[in-house]
């Protein structure tokens, strides 16, 4: 689909503290393919966007090399304050793409998303939505789409709560994309979570 003006941002600058090692580089079997978790996550985004802005820590060279080995369609953004929390990483991504008309912001540990969900969220922005998010069984998931009216708010984010504060304050503005899969709620935080990839579709 045509995504001109909408930037795809994937946040990949977390510490993986609950996983015990760098979860994004952990080899995971999903849909018959065994590869690092980050590559599973990137796959549906690459089907929708010509370019993806991947936000990484400054010191994770292996992550960047792993991703670049499979695609040249990444803009790597090194978040120099990533250790201070997701808010800083997200702000770095917006700074790097601030001329965009909007953003679809996702998490690097969510490998089960389908391209059609990403397309629907982008479409909502293109049709004038201020905010859009997927909902499964009444629960809001990821990724979340932001129009350019939130540029300044996003660039000022700090700490470890990401954009939750913006979404809470402007909750009435969120246009829901109702989906029939829990994939929008499932991320990989622990070793045990990997089993969810085999159970849910």
Secondary structure, DSSP 8 states (H G I E B T S, - for coil): ---TTEEEEEEE----TTTSS-GGGSEEEETTEEEEHHHHHHHHHHHH-S-EEEEEETT-HHHHHHHHTT-S-EEEEEETTGGG-HHHHHHHHHHHTTTSSEEEEEETT-TT--HHHHHHHHHHHHTT-SEEEEEETTEEEEEEEEEGGGHHHHHT--TTSTTHHHHHHTGGGEEEEE-SSGGGT----SGGGGGHHHH--
